[in-house]
Amino acid sequence: MGMKFDLYLASTWIIPLILAITLHEAAHGYAALRFGDDTALRAGRVSLNPFRHVDLWGTIIIPGVLLFGGAPFLFGYAKPVPVNFWRLDNPRRHMVWVAGAGPATNIVLAVISGLLLHGAGLFPAEAARWISSNLVNSMWINVLLAVFNLIPLPPLDGGRIAVGLLPDAVAGPLSRIEPFGLFILIGAIFALPYLGGALGVELNIFRWLVGIPSRFLIELIATLTGHG
């Protein structure tokens, strides 16, 4: 019973997670191609085949361990899509569009999931429950993925958008953070809460930067798609 439940639970999270990551990454590659850089196309990354985007550790193992370990949040990543920003027709302006394509795709997927949720009741009860779980989880995964990636810290999409939009005096120093950006972010997400707990101070940066905005966005999408 326990094993069966675990597999059932996994299926309602892993399927929408793989779809969210696959379409997020494919959108980056397609946008880059649209604006003049075929690097992702030549690497086979302008594709809806999830195996071209899935990273064994980042997409399957780490989220799975967090999910079954009862972690308060999910964290994962895919193989980065190779983009040569200097080959874009207008590198600085089009970098913003390429970076924004992934999170925008996730928001669209969250809205589509909310709309499809109305049709789950057309299926037999057990199937309807499984479909509903997948669609609700899809809404959460896509919103969390979009909001997380919009944190304005390179190499996240939000960081690249910020570099493309900010004045040179700010964009230059921000872009130089990119090699260390993920280490800074992961350290802040995992280390600061422990430090805050030891000091008796609330330092849950993930809740501030991702949790609160994601909840607001989920409620907005739920309202727009007719779920109150």
N, C-alpha and C positions, 0 to 999 in steps of 0.2 A: 504493500500500500504506500509506504513512504517513498520507495523508488519510483513507483508509478506517478505519485504526486510531484516528485522532483522533476521528472521528465516533462510532465504536463506544464508545470510552472516554467521550466526552461523554454519550452516551445512558444510560450506566450510572450517571452522577452527576446529570445535570440532571433526569431524571425523578423520582428519589426526593427531590431537593432541592426541586423545585416542590411535590410532594405534601406534604412536611414543613412547608414554609412556609405553604402554603394552609390546611392543617388547623389549624396553630398559630394563625393569625390568625383563622380562622373560629370557633375555640373561644373566643377572647377576646370576639368579637362576640356569640356565643350566650350566654355566661355573663353578659355585661352585660345582654342582653335578659331573661334569666331573672331577674335581680335588679332590674329596673325601668327600665333605661336603653335606649331604642330608637334612640340616636344612630347606632350602627353599622348597624342594620337600615335606617334611612332613607338611609344612605350606600351601601347595597348591599353591605355587608361581611359580613353573615351569609350567606355563600355558599360553595359548593364550587367555584365558577368561579375557576380560578387567575388569570385575567386581571384580576380585581378586586383581587387582593392582590399580584401580582408587580410589583416595581420593576425597570425595565430595567437600571439600574446595579447596584443592590444584590443582585438575585436572579440576574441572568444575566451581566453583563459582569465585575464584580469577582470572583465565584467562578470564572468561566471563565479569567480572566487568571491567578489564583492557581493553578488546577489545571494549566493547560498550561505555566505558568512554573515548575512544580516546587516551589511554596511548601510549607513543612512543615505548613501548616494551611490550611483554607478559612474564609473570612469572608464573610458576606452578610447581607442584611436585606430585609424586605418593606416595603410601605407601612404605616405605623402605623395600627392600627384606632382610629377616633375613639371615645372613651369619655368621657362626662361623669360623673365619679365622684360629683358632688353630686346627680345624679338617681337614684343607686342607693338602694334602700330603706334600707340602713344603709351609708352611704358608706365608713366606715373598715373595717368587717368585710368587706363585700362586695367592696371593692377587692382584698383578699387572694385571694378566690375568682376574680375576673376575671383578675387577673395570673397566678395559678397554673394557670388552665385551659390556657394555651398549652403550657408545659413538660410538664404532665401528659399532654396529648394526644400530645406527642412520645415520651414514655416508653411509652405504650400502643402507638404505631405501631412503636417499636423491638421490643417484645415480639411483636407480630403478625408483623413481618418475620422474626423468629427462628423463629416457629412455621411460617410459610409456607415457609421454607427447606427444611423436610423434604420438601415436595412437588415441589421443582425437578427431582428425578431422574425424575419421571414423564414429562418432556418429552424430545424428541429431544436429542442431545448438545449441538448448537450452541445451541439454544434454552435448554436447561438451564443452560449456562454463562452466557448473558446474563441469565437470570432470577436465577440465584444471585448474580451480580455486583450486580445492582440491589438485591436484598434485603440483602446484606451491607453495601453502601453505605448503604442506608436505615437500617440499625441504627446505623451510625456517625454519619450526618448527624443523625438524630433525637436521639441521645444528646448529641452535641456542641451541638446547638441548645438542648436542654433545659438542659444544664449551663451553657452560656454565658449564657443568659437568666436563670439563677438567681443570677448574681453580684449581691450586694446593693448595687447602685449604680443609683439612678434615672437614666434612665427605663427601665432593664431591668426585667423582671418581678420579679426578685429584690429590686430596690430598692423597688419598690412593695409587695411582700409585707413587707419589713422595716419600711417606714413604717407599714403597717397593724398590725403586731404589736408594735413597740417602744414604750416609754413616750414620752410627749409630749416630754420633755426631749431625747431622742435623735432621735425621728421628725421633729420640726420642722426642725432643722438639716440632717438627711439629705434631706428633701424639697426643700429650697432648692438642693440641688446639681443637681437635674434638668436645668436648661437647659444645664449644662456637663458632664453625666455622660458622654455619648458621646465628647466631645472628650478628657476625662480618660482614658477607657478605651482609646480608639484610640491616644492618645499613649503610654500605658503599654505597650500590646501591641507597638507598632512601634518606639518610641524607646528604651525601657529596654534591650532586648537589645543594641542598638548601643552604648549608653552603657556597659553592662556589659562588652561585648567590648573597648572601649577601656580600661576600668579593670581588666580581668582578673577580673571578678566575674560570677557567674551571676545574671542579672536577667531571665530569661525568665518573665515573670509569666503569660503565656498557658499555659505548661506547668504551672505550679503551680495556677492557678485552674481550668483547663479540661482540660488534657491528662491529668493524673494522675487526677482524679475520673472523667473520661469512660472511661478505660481500666478502672478498677475497676468502673464501672457496666456496661460492655460485657461484661466477664467474668462478672458476676453474671447479666445477662440471657441470655448464652450458656449458662450452667449451668442456669438455670431453664427454658430452652426446649429443653434436651436436646442441646446442642452441646459440652459439656465445657468 
